[in-house]
Amino acid sequence: MRKKTVSDLDFALEPSSKTIGFRLDPDAHRILMDRATRLGISPHELARDYVFEALTDQENRAAARVDLAEILGLARKLRGDVATAAEAMLVACGGYTPEKARAWGEKTFT
């Protein structure tokens, strides 16, 4: 059996999270303190939340872009469906020919 070394003990005692420290200029420090007070949390907790948010923001933006692309696709489809319905009503009730209704729909909905 191998004898435990100091480095083994250091590793065993190491916490699962790491400490990060940084300095803020007086204005940023005041803003952080004011916001933390308003939120009822410590400035350390608020700073940690801000750092975590900044680190995960890239993932949130990517997900938002995917959602936005899907919404835009649905909006385009809806716009086409509305144009088709309007053209059909113009032919059925408005005395338009199908060609004239289609021309109106293209002009109005594109």
Buried (B, 14 or more C-beta within 10 A) or exposed (E): EEEEEEEEEEEEEEEEEEEEEEEEEEEEEEEBBEBBEEEEEEBEEBBBEEEEEEEEEEEEEEEEEEEEEEEEEEEEEEEEEEBBEBBBEBBEEEEBEEEBBBEBBEEEEE
